[in-house]
Amino acid sequence: MTSYPGQTLRTLGQLCAAIWDSQSRPIVIQPRIEPGSVVTSNTEMQCSAPLASRCYSHAKVETDEEFDARWVTYFSKPDIDAWELKKGMNTLIGYDLVPEPKILDSALRACRRLNDLASAIRILEAVKDKSGPHKDIYPYLIQELQPTLIELGISTPEDLGMDIL
């Protein structure tokens, strides 16, 4: 016997499936047997409820400008520490996008406030990796960030010879 929280399932033919709704409560789907019919095998049983449900969010959709402003504000915090910087970059790189130059500018300035050159170079490496096969994205980002890199004294991974390794 297979058991799920709060329910006991005997066989797949006797009980089709147990699924979880959005409130994490088990929904047990009972087999449908038409009145007056005789079930001769487990395969004749059908589920009486759909096995999938849609859970739509009512959250506000964030525009690109709001997204950029949120991350610029995050990295511009004067009291940001190294853990917050790394957590923010990890989250940002986890998105299905390449960060805008103004976000990267803010992150590089946070690295400078923390005197963390290694994190600044890691950010540039992560952005290069995130650019993937699109060969025009990374040079564009470096071109846009060049004044900031010069101002902060940050070398690119290519300047340090790290692209050869």
N, C-alpha and C positions, 0 to 999 in steps of 0.2 A: 504494500500500500504506500502510495506517495502522499505525503501530507504537506499542506500549505498552511500558513498562519490562519487559524480559526476554522479550517475546513479539512475534510478528509476526502481524498479522491480515490476511488477504487480502481477503475480502469479507464483508459481513454475512451472506450466505447460507452461507458456509463455516464461519464461527465466529460464534455468536450475540452474545456480549457478553463483556466483561472487567469484572469488578467487584473491589472491594477488600474484604478481610475486616478484622476488627478489628485485626489485626497489621500492616496496610498491606502485605500481600503480594498480588500479583495472583492472582486465580483466573480461569482461562480456562475458559469453559464450551464444551464440545465439542458439535457438533450430534448429535442422536440419529437414527441411521438403522437401521431394523429390518432384521434379517438376511433376505436374499433379496429385499429391495425395491430398486427402481430409482428414483433421484431424477431427476426430469425438470426441475425448476425449483428455484431457490433458496428459493421460498416454502414448499416442502414440508418443509423442514428444521425441526426443533423443538429447543428447548433441553432438555438432559437434567438441568439443575439449576435450582433456584429462583433468581431474580434478586435477591431481597432476603433479608436476614437480620436478625434482631433481636439487638441488643447490649444486654443488661440490665446495669445497674450493681449492684454488690454493696455500694455505699457506704451508710453509715448515713443514714437520713432525719432531718433536723434539725427539731425542733419549733419552733413559733412563739416560745416562750419562749427557747429556745437561740439562735435567730436574733437576737432582740432583744438578748440578753445579749452575744452576740458583737460586735454593732455598737456597743453602749454601751461595751464594753471597748475596742474599737478607737479610738473617738473620745475616750475618757477617758485615753489614754496621755499622761503628762505631757511626753514628749519628741516629740510629734507635730509634724511640720513642715507647711508650707503644701502641699507636693506630696502628702504622704500624706493630708491633709485633702481635697484636690480629687480625688485618686484614689479615696478611700473614698466620697465623695459621688457621683462619676460611676458607680461600681460599684453603689451602693445605688439610685440613680435608674434604673439600667438594669434592675433587677428589675421584675417585673410586680406591683408593689404600691406602696402609699403608706406611707412609713415611719411607725412609731408615734411618738407625741409624746416618749417617753423617749429614743428614738434621736436625734430632732431636737434635744432638749434637750442631749444630750451633744455633738452636732456644733456647736451654737451656742456652747456653753461652750469648745470647742476653738478656735473662731473668736476668742473673746474672749481666750483665752490667747495667741493669735498676733497680737492687735490687728488683726484682719482684718475690718473692718466690711463691706467689699464682698462677701466670701465669705458672710457671714451673711445678707445681703440676697439674694444669689444662691440660697442654700439655700431661703429662703422663696419666692422666685419659682419655683424648680424644683418645690417641693412643690405650689404653686398650679397649675402647669402639669400636674403629674402627677395631680392630682385630676380633671382632665378635665371631663367634663360633669356630674359629681356635685357639685352646688352646696353640699351640706351638709358635705363633708369638710374643705375648707380653713377655713371658719369654726370648725369644731370644733377643728382643730389650733391655730389662733391662740388660741382660748379656753383650751386646755390649756397653751399655751406662754406665755401672757400674763405670769404671774409671772416666768418666766425672762427674757422680753424686757425687762420693767421693771427687773429686777435688773441685767441686763447693759447696759442703755441702748441696746437695739437697736430701731430703728423698723421697722415693717412697710412693705412696698412701697406699700401704700395710704396710710399716714401720710405718706409722702414724695411722694405724687402720681404714683407710677410706674404706677398702674393706668389712668391717663387717657391716657398716651402711646400 
